[in-house]
């Protein structure tokens, strides 16, 4: 019993103890996703500043705060997290004071330890962060390579079946949503370069359209007011379609006299035959085709991402997919764990 009490005391005064209780608080509030916690923090920051701007932290930043084995923990972020999970201001202050005290105790122990460095790192060893970085490089490289192949496959499929869609941006959408907008830009350029083997130099010219889509998808899904729900993601795809059309039409008019040899040129011919001038016909035909294509592309990308990340979740149950929010139709838990949290009220008067 004394050994168990000693272990509990050590855990109480450590970052792992704080993280353990953070996890318990998250469970007691219904297992709120890390992305939702980040959005709540962003809304609170906007209200605090008075400008209404949603200054949300990255989902990975919130996720790291729930990771065991840390040597540092941001007290302000912990306070924002527990506030987002429904705690009152007094409880928020208690959590923050606890973090400050553990940090001070850790620094004192570090000074007494002869082998402790002046700049402690997040991970306790040297090989672990190196392995982590190497794993990330492999992960990012693999995703980018697969996305380039997806774009090339779309090129080949459309060219083979003469479809009225483009389907050359599925990989771009996947990369921009999973990795970020500028990774999506790199995938767009590489994918269009690969498309030159099918469509010739024209594919590289229209890389600008692919790049525009990557930026809108990549930045759009990271704004809670743009892609927090299934409906908002639908609208985001419409925005991508409009932006891509605005970029594509000048390229078609200046470089290819309104036609690129794509099946959608038949629609342009239909509009010109009905009395429309060439610019209006190209704008209408490209806009209609782009809307259908980007809606199909966006939701195909969601399915691809969900299938890929389901394997990660089978290994890491804490992993949150970038598209989880779009599939939250009725996932609220019907019951909650009612195990009480530890009371840290005494921490306000405890001296370090």
C-alpha positions as CSV (number, residue, x, y, z in Angstrom):
1,X,0.0,0.0,0.0
2,X,2.8,2.4,0.9
3,X,4.5,1.6,-2.4
4,X,1.3,2.3,-4.3
5,X,0.8,5.7,-2.5
6,X,4.4,6.6,-3.3
7,X,3.9,5.8,-7.0
8,X,0.7,7.8,-7.0
9,X,2.5,10.8,-5.4
10,X,5.3,10.6,-7.9
11,X,2.7,10.5,-10.7
12,X,0.8,13.4,-9.2
13,X,4.0,15.6,-9.3
14,X,5.0,14.8,-12.9
15,X,4.0,15.8,-16.3
16,X,2.7,12.2,-16.9
17,X,0.4,12.7,-14.0
18,X,-1.0,15.9,-15.6
19,X,-1.4,14.2,-19.0
20,X,-3.1,11.2,-17.4
21,X,-5.7,13.5,-15.7
22,X,-6.1,15.4,-18.9
23,X,-7.0,12.2,-20.7
24,X,-9.4,11.3,-17.9
25,X,-11.1,14.7,-18.2
26,X,-11.4,14.3,-21.9
27,X,-13.1,10.9,-21.4
28,X,-15.5,12.3,-18.8
29,X,-16.6,15.0,-21.2
30,X,-17.5,12.5,-24.0
31,X,-14.1,11.9,-25.7
32,X,-14.1,15.3,-27.5
33,X,-11.9,15.1,-30.6
34,X,-8.6,17.0,-30.6
35,X,-9.8,19.0,-33.7
36,X,-12.9,20.1,-31.8
37,X,-10.8,21.1,-28.7
38,X,-8.6,23.2,-31.0
39,X,-11.7,24.9,-32.5
40,X,-13.1,25.7,-29.1
41,X,-9.8,27.2,-28.1
42,X,-9.8,29.3,-31.3
43,X,-13.3,30.6,-30.6
44,X,-12.3,31.6,-27.1
45,X,-9.2,33.4,-28.2
46,X,-11.2,35.3,-30.8
47,X,-13.8,36.3,-28.1
48,X,-10.9,37.4,-25.8
49,X,-9.3,39.6,-28.4
50,X,-12.7,41.0,-29.4
51,X,-12.0,40.7,-33.2
52,X,-13.8,37.4,-33.7
53,X,-10.9,35.9,-35.5
54,X,-10.6,32.1,-34.9
55,X,-7.0,31.7,-33.8
56,X,-7.1,27.9,-33.2
57,X,-3.9,26.0,-32.5
58,X,-3.0,23.1,-34.7
59,X,-4.7,19.7,-34.0
60,X,-1.3,18.2,-33.6
61,X,-0.4,20.7,-30.9
62,X,-3.5,19.7,-28.9
63,X,-2.7,16.0,-29.5
64,X,0.9,16.4,-28.2
65,X,-0.5,17.8,-24.9
66,X,-2.1,14.4,-24.3
67,X,1.1,12.5,-25.0
68,X,2.9,10.7,-22.2
69,X,6.6,11.0,-21.7
70,X,6.9,14.7,-22.1
71,X,9.6,16.8,-20.4
72,X,7.8,20.1,-20.9
73,X,4.1,21.1,-21.0
74,X,2.8,24.6,-21.8
75,X,0.7,25.7,-18.8
76,X,-1.3,28.2,-20.9
77,X,-2.2,25.6,-23.4
78,X,-3.2,23.2,-20.7
79,X,-5.5,25.9,-19.2
80,X,-7.1,26.5,-22.6
81,X,-7.6,22.8,-23.1
82,X,-9.4,22.2,-19.7
83,X,-11.5,25.4,-20.4
84,X,-12.5,23.9,-23.7
85,X,-13.5,20.7,-21.9
86,X,-15.9,22.6,-19.7
87,X,-13.9,23.5,-16.6
88,X,-14.5,26.8,-14.8
89,X,-11.9,29.6,-14.5
90,X,-10.9,28.5,-10.9
91,X,-10.2,25.0,-12.2
92,X,-8.3,26.4,-15.1
93,X,-6.0,28.4,-12.8
94,X,-5.4,25.3,-10.6
95,X,-4.4,23.2,-13.7
96,X,-2.0,26.0,-14.8
97,X,-0.4,26.4,-11.3
98,X,0.1,22.6,-11.2
99,X,1.9,22.7,-14.5
100,X,4.1,25.6,-13.3
101,X,5.0,23.8,-10.1
102,X,5.9,20.5,-11.9
103,X,8.0,22.5,-14.4
104,X,9.8,24.3,-11.6
105,X,10.4,21.0,-9.8
106,X,11.7,19.4,-13.0
107,X,14.1,22.2,-13.6
108,X,15.5,21.9,-10.0
109,X,16.0,18.2,-10.5
110,X,17.7,18.9,-13.8
111,X,20.2,21.2,-12.2
112,X,21.1,18.6,-9.7
113,X,21.5,15.9,-12.3
114,X,25.0,15.9,-13.8
115,X,24.0,14.3,-17.0
116,X,21.1,16.6,-17.7
117,X,21.6,19.1,-20.6
118,X,20.8,22.8,-20.3
119,X,18.2,22.5,-23.1
120,X,16.0,19.4,-22.4
121,X,14.3,17.9,-25.4
122,X,10.8,16.6,-25.6
123,X,11.9,12.9,-25.8
124,X,14.1,11.3,-23.1
125,X,16.5,9.7,-25.5
126,X,18.5,10.6,-28.6
127,X,17.6,7.8,-30.9
128,X,13.8,8.2,-30.3
129,X,13.5,11.7,-31.9
130,X,15.7,10.7,-34.7
131,X,13.5,7.7,-35.4
132,X,10.4,9.9,-35.1
133,X,11.7,12.4,-37.7
134,X,12.8,9.5,-40.0
135,X,9.3,8.0,-39.7
136,X,7.7,11.3,-40.5
137,X,9.8,11.7,-43.6
138,X,8.9,8.2,-44.8
139,X,5.2,8.9,-44.1
140,X,5.2,12.2,-45.9
141,X,7.2,10.8,-48.8
142,X,5.0,7.8,-49.2
143,X,1.8,9.9,-49.1
144,X,3.1,12.3,-51.7
145,X,4.3,9.5,-54.0
146,X,0.9,7.8,-53.7
147,X,-0.9,11.1,-54.4
148,X,1.2,11.7,-57.6
149,X,0.2,8.2,-58.7
150,X,-3.5,9.0,-58.0
151,X,-3.2,12.2,-60.2
152,X,-1.5,10.2,-63.0
153,X,-4.1,7.5,-62.8
154,X,-6.9,10.1,-63.1
155,X,-5.1,11.5,-66.2
156,X,-4.9,8.0,-67.8
157,X,-8.5,7.1,-66.9
158,X,-10.0,10.2,-68.4
159,X,-7.8,9.9,-71.5
160,X,-8.8,6.2,-71.9
161,X,-12.5,6.5,-71.3
162,X,-13.0,10.1,-72.7
163,X,-14.9,11.1,-69.6
164,X,-16.5,14.6,-69.2
165,X,-14.7,15.0,-65.9
166,X,-11.0,15.7,-65.2
167,X,-10.2,13.5,-62.1
168,X,-6.6,14.8,-62.2
169,X,-6.7,16.4,-58.7
170,X,-7.7,13.5,-56.5
171,X,-4.1,13.1,-55.3
172,X,-3.8,16.8,-54.9
173,X,-6.9,17.0,-52.7
174,X,-5.7,14.0,-50.6
175,X,-2.2,15.5,-50.1
176,X,-3.5,19.0,-49.4
177,X,-6.0,17.8,-46.8
178,X,-3.7,15.3,-45.1
179,X,-0.4,17.0,-45.2
180,X,-1.1,20.7,-45.8
181,X,-1.6,23.2,-48.7
182,X,2.0,23.5,-49.8
183,X,2.5,19.7,-49.9
184,X,-0.6,19.7,-52.1
185,X,1.1,22.3,-54.4
186,X,4.2,20.0,-54.7
187,X,2.0,17.1,-55.5
188,X,0.1,19.2,-58.1
189,X,3.3,20.2,-59.9
190,X,4.7,16.6,-59.8
191,X,1.4,15.2,-60.9
192,X,1.0,17.5,-63.9
193,X,4.6,16.8,-64.8
194,X,3.8,13.1,-64.9
195,X,0.7,14.0,-67.0
196,X,2.9,15.3,-69.7
197,X,3.5,11.7,-70.8
198,X,-0.3,11.5,-71.7
199,X,-1.3,15.1,-72.6
200,X,2.0,16.6,-73.6
201,X,3.2,20.1,-72.5
202,X,-0.4,21.2,-72.0
203,X,-0.5,19.3,-68.7
204,X,2.3,21.4,-67.3
205,X,0.5,24.6,-68.3
206,X,-2.6,23.6,-66.4
207,X,-0.5,22.9,-63.3
208,X,-1.6,26.4,-62.2
209,X,-5.2,25.1,-62.0
210,X,-4.0,22.2,-59.9
211,X,-2.0,24.5,-57.6
212,X,-5.0,26.8,-57.0
213,X,-7.1,23.8,-56.0
214,X,-4.4,22.5,-53.6
215,X,-4.2,25.9,-51.8
216,X,-8.0,26.2,-51.4
217,X,-8.4,22.7,-50.2
218,X,-5.4,22.8,-47.9
219,X,-6.2,26.1,-46.2
220,X,-9.9,25.6,-46.4
221,X,-10.1,22.3,-44.3
222,X,-7.9,24.0,-41.7
223,X,-10.5,26.8,-41.0
224,X,-13.2,25.7,-38.7
225,X,-15.7,28.0,-40.4
226,X,-15.0,26.5,-43.9
227,X,-15.0,22.8,-43.3
228,X,-16.3,21.9,-39.9
229,X,-19.3,20.0,-41.2
230,X,-20.2,17.8,-44.1
231,X,-22.2,20.6,-45.7
232,X,-19.4,23.1,-45.3
233,X,-17.0,20.7,-47.0
234,X,-19.5,20.5,-49.9
235,X,-19.4,24.3,-50.2
236,X,-15.6,24.2,-50.0
237,X,-15.5,22.0,-53.1
238,X,-17.7,24.5,-54.9
239,X,-15.2,27.2,-54.0
240,X,-12.4,25.1,-55.4
241,X,-14.4,24.6,-58.6
242,X,-14.9,28.4,-59.0
243,X,-11.3,29.2,-58.3
244,X,-10.1,26.5,-60.7
245,X,-12.4,27.8,-63.4
246,X,-11.2,31.4,-62.9
247,X,-7.6,30.2,-63.4
248,X,-8.3,27.8,-66.3
249,X,-10.5,30.0,-68.5
250,X,-7.7,32.6,-69.2
251,X,-5.3,29.8,-70.0
252,X,-7.8,28.2,-72.4
253,X,-8.5,31.6,-74.1
254,X,-5.0,32.8,-74.4
255,X,-3.2,29.6,-75.2
256,X,-5.7,27.2,-76.8
257,X,-8.4,29.4,-78.4
258,X,-11.0,28.2,-75.8
259,X,-10.5,24.4,-76.3
260,X,-8.0,21.9,-75.0
261,X,-9.3,18.7,-76.7
262,X,-11.1,17.6,-73.6
263,X,-14.6,16.1,-73.9
264,X,-16.0,19.2,-72.2
265,X,-15.2,21.1,-75.5
266,X,-18.4,19.5,-76.8
267,X,-20.3,21.5,-74.2
268,X,-18.5,24.7,-75.3
269,X,-19.5,24.0,-78.9
270,X,-23.1,23.6,-77.8
271,X,-23.1,27.0,-76.1
272,X,-21.5,28.7,-79.0
273,X,-24.1,27.1,-81.4
274,X,-26.8,28.6,-79.2
275,X,-25.5,32.1,-79.8
276,X,-23.1,32.6,-76.9
277,X,-19.8,34.3,-77.6
278,X,-16.6,32.2,-77.1
279,X,-15.6,33.6,-73.7
280,X,-19.1,33.0,-72.2
281,X,-19.3,29.5,-73.7
282,X,-15.9,28.5,-72.3
283,X,-16.7,30.0,-68.9
284,X,-20.0,28.2,-68.7
285,X,-18.7,24.8,-70.0
286,X,-15.6,24.9,-67.8
287,X,-17.6,26.0,-64.8
288,X,-20.2,23.2,-65.1
289,X,-17.5,20.6,-65.7
290,X,-15.4,21.9,-62.9
291,X,-18.2,21.9,-60.3
292,X,-19.0,18.2,-61.1
293,X,-15.4,17.3,-61.2
294,X,-14.4,19.0,-57.9
295,X,-17.4,17.6,-56.0
296,X,-16.5,14.1,-57.2
297,X,-12.8,14.7,-56.5
298,X,-13.3,16.1,-53.0
299,X,-15.5,13.3,-51.8
300,X,-13.3,10.6,-53.4
301,X,-10.4,12.2,-51.5
302,X,-12.4,11.9,-48.3
303,X,-13.0,8.2,-48.9
304,X,-9.3,7.6,-49.7
305,X,-8.2,9.4,-46.6
306,X,-10.6,7.6,-44.3
307,X,-9.5,4.2,-45.7
308,X,-5.9,5.1,-45.2
309,X,-6.2,6.4,-41.7
310,X,-8.4,3.5,-40.5
311,X,-5.3,1.4,-40.5
312,X,-3.4,3.9,-38.3
313,X,-6.3,4.0,-35.9
314,X,-6.2,0.2,-35.5
315,X,-2.7,0.7,-34.1
316,X,-3.1,4.1,-32.4
317,X,-6.6,4.7,-31.0
318,X,-5.7,8.3,-30.1
319,X,-5.1,9.2,-33.8
320,X,-7.7,11.7,-35.3
321,X,-8.1,11.8,-39.0
322,X,-8.4,15.2,-40.7
323,X,-11.8,14.1,-42.0
324,X,-13.3,12.7,-38.8
325,X,-15.5,15.7,-38.4
326,X,-17.3,15.0,-41.7
327,X,-18.4,11.6,-40.5
328,X,-19.8,12.6,-37.0
329,X,-23.4,12.0,-37.8
330,X,-24.5,10.5,-34.5
331,X,-21.4,9.6,-32.7
332,X,-22.2,11.3,-29.4
333,X,-21.8,8.8,-26.6
334,X,-25.0,7.8,-24.8
335,X,-23.1,7.2,-21.5
336,X,-20.1,8.8,-19.9
337,X,-17.6,7.5,-17.4
338,X,-18.4,9.2,-14.1
339,X,-15.2,8.4,-12.3
340,X,-14.3,11.6,-10.4
341,X,-11.2,13.6,-11.3
342,X,-8.5,14.4,-8.7
343,X,-9.0,17.7,-6.8
344,X,-6.1,20.1,-7.2
345,X,-7.4,22.9,-5.0
346,X,-4.6,22.4,-2.6
347,X,-2.0,23.1,-5.2
348,X,-2.7,26.9,-4.9
349,X,-1.4,27.0,-1.4
350,X,1.3,24.4,-1.7
351,X,4.8,25.8,-1.8
352,X,7.3,24.3,-4.3
